[in-house]
């Protein structure tokens, strides 16, 4: 349970930190696609007897770079190329896992929907390191990432290395996806990257405030989701995401019912 | 750098996207202290000229030089300020006026180093120059169209550029907003800046313009002072069009 909570905090911090820039770039579903690709990585890891997390990370990063290069090329066939990548990822993962030693439907479920209670201390060390890296980069390069994700053309004109920054963001998404795999599962990762950010955006008046709010909300729903799922005997991933969406709904409804707050320029 | 070095020089340059030229080949020079209006009908290549200058579109032929250096090798992008044509300055995530303007200071800041007092002052000055002092913490999405346009100008100014490049700064802005924008641009001109402004019509900026470059189908058809005939063709004054009925925008026969 303690390990599960630590994992929840790490994911609750990393996912919104990266999700903020993903949402700003209007690529909210990219985490979803990345999760699909990561499944093949997991399967390869199980097949080859290597750590599924490490192999998933390698495959997800490669997939992220491929997705970014396809997006950057600006070709109209990009969405088809992406669809092939995403569905190939899931299909590849499903097929390969069935062939892997110990690869059962239960294993597949664990990766698709999360199995937070199986987190080992070794996993936590890796997760801790990845979260620290994600946080260091999103905070350290916040100004550059803000510029590129807000107005890419302007960022290029002002001399920023836009392509490298976009690739970096893709790698950060891949890292966060693999990080979150155990807690929320590959199918719901996007939700943890996007929903806390959307909730914070309802309340904040600046980018910085949205960042802080999104991380706070991410940690809050991740932790309460894990605790709640423990007592209610529900899957942690689904519970966390339902809590996140529930909070978002409450905030939206509250805002619409408080016209005076709106008129005052919130 | 000698006084006679052009700030921007296009030599037989063609500019386009995906390897296909949309503009040129043409020659164009920008000198210090000029306020140049680039005019022409839709599709004439006005925005492409600007994007070629800024390195956002490809130079498919010839050369573009910035401050005497080939544009591909030019590093000091802070010397160019860019105000793009944007329907709205706000993004999906809220951001304050100060945050958006501060992103224009980046080319002058050290990587991975916190903002210095000089950086903060430059951002403050930029916000003041466009007349938005006091609105630093307002979310950009809550500003009017004209105010958002001024935030984008402030963003370009935060880098203290030598040349300010603006793409249709008045487009889609109501008359009051246009007046405020024209005032902000006037302050820049009076302060001794070099400006290159893409315009659909000269409108309220007409008194500030020192030179007009007219484009048609990707080629320069006029490059010279803002004479009354040119003014009439692009001044945006309907009555003028009637009076100078014989003057058509392309082929004014005044090239040179």
Interface residues (C-beta under 8 A of the other chain):
Chain A: X20 X23 X24 X26 X74 X140 X141 X143 X144 X146 X147 X149 X150 X151 X153 X154 X156 X157 X158 X159 X160 X197 X201 X204 X205 X206 X207 X208 X209 X210 X265
Chain B: X18 X54 X55 X56 X75 X76 X77 X78 X80 X82 X84 X86 X91 X92 X93 X94 X95 X96 X99 X100 X102 X103 X104 X106 X107 X109 X111 X112 X137 X138 X139 X142 X155 X159
